[in-house]
Amino acid sequence: MLGLALAPRTTPEWARRLGDLPTTVLTVGDGNIWGPAYPAWVDLHRSFLAMSTCSRHAVLDGTGHHMNHDAPHAVANAISNLVNRAQRLDR
């Protein structure tokens, strides 16, 4: 977890800029089950979201480590939305 928390500080500046690359981050909604590391995990997600001007964040309540099993429709919708945004940029 320490490595994940330090990643935004140790990543080269050029690698922190994704421009308008569509980006989606899915986060577990119930942080209580993850314990004291959850706030650092959410901060890492936020720093990743800030790398792109075209980012979306979805907090999926009621999910665990296997979001695709716990909320398959929400994950599929997030992927579909991401692909649609990428295709619009490609035109």
C-alpha positions in Angstrom: 0.0 0.0 0.0 2.9 2.3 0.7 4.0 2.0 -2.9 0.6 2.8 -4.2 0.4 5.9 -1.9 3.8 7.1 -3.1 3.1 6.5 -6.8 1.7 9.9 -7.6 4.8 11.5 -6.1 7.3 9.3 -7.8 5.8 9.2 -11.3 7.6 11.4 -13.8 5.7 14.5 -14.8 5.3 13.4 -18.4 3.6 10.2 -17.3 1.0 12.2 -15.2 -0.5 13.9 -18.2 -3.0 12.0 -20.3 -4.5 15.0 -22.0 -8.1 14.3 -23.1 -7.7 10.6 -23.1 -11.0 9.1 -21.9 -10.4 7.5 -18.5 -12.8 5.8 -16.1 -12.0 4.7 -12.6 -14.4 2.5 -10.6 -14.1 2.6 -6.9 -15.6 0.3 -4.2 -18.2 2.3 -2.4 -18.1 0.8 1.1 -14.6 1.6 2.3 -15.3 0.2 5.8 -14.7 -3.3 4.6 -11.3 -2.3 3.3 -10.0 -0.9 6.5 -7.6 2.0 7.1 -6.0 1.7 3.6 -9.2 2.8 1.9 -8.6 6.6 2.1 -5.2 6.2 0.5 -6.7 4.0 -2.2 -9.4 6.7 -3.0 -6.7 9.4 -3.0 -4.8 7.3 -5.6 -7.9 7.0 -7.7 -8.4 10.8 -7.5 -4.8 11.4 -8.6 -5.3 9.1 -11.5 -8.5 10.8 -12.5 -6.7 14.2 -12.5 -4.3 13.0 -15.1 -7.0 13.3 -17.8 -9.3 16.2 -18.7 -11.8 13.5 -19.9 -12.1 11.4 -16.8 -15.1 9.8 -15.1 -15.4 8.4 -11.6 -18.0 5.8 -10.5 -18.3 4.7 -6.9 -20.0 1.3 -6.9 -21.7 0.7 -3.6 -22.1 -2.9 -2.5 -19.2 -4.2 -4.4 -16.0 -5.9 -3.3 -12.8 -6.8 -5.0 -14.7 -8.5 -7.9 -16.8 -5.6 -9.1 -17.6 -7.5 -12.4 -19.3 -10.2 -10.3 -20.9 -7.8 -7.8 -22.2 -5.2 -10.2 -21.9 -6.6 -13.8 -24.3 -4.1 -15.3 -22.5 -1.1 -13.8 -19.1 -2.3 -14.9 -20.4 -3.1 -18.4 -22.0 0.4 -18.7 -18.8 2.1 -17.6 -16.8 0.2 -20.2 -19.4 0.9 -22.9 -19.4 4.6 -22.0 -15.6 4.7 -22.1 -15.5 3.1 -25.5 -18.1 5.6 -26.8 -16.1 8.5 -25.5 -13.0 7.2 -27.2 -14.7 6.6 -30.5 -16.0 10.2 -30.5 -12.4 11.4 -30.1 -11.3 9.2 -33.0 -13.5 10.9 -35.5 
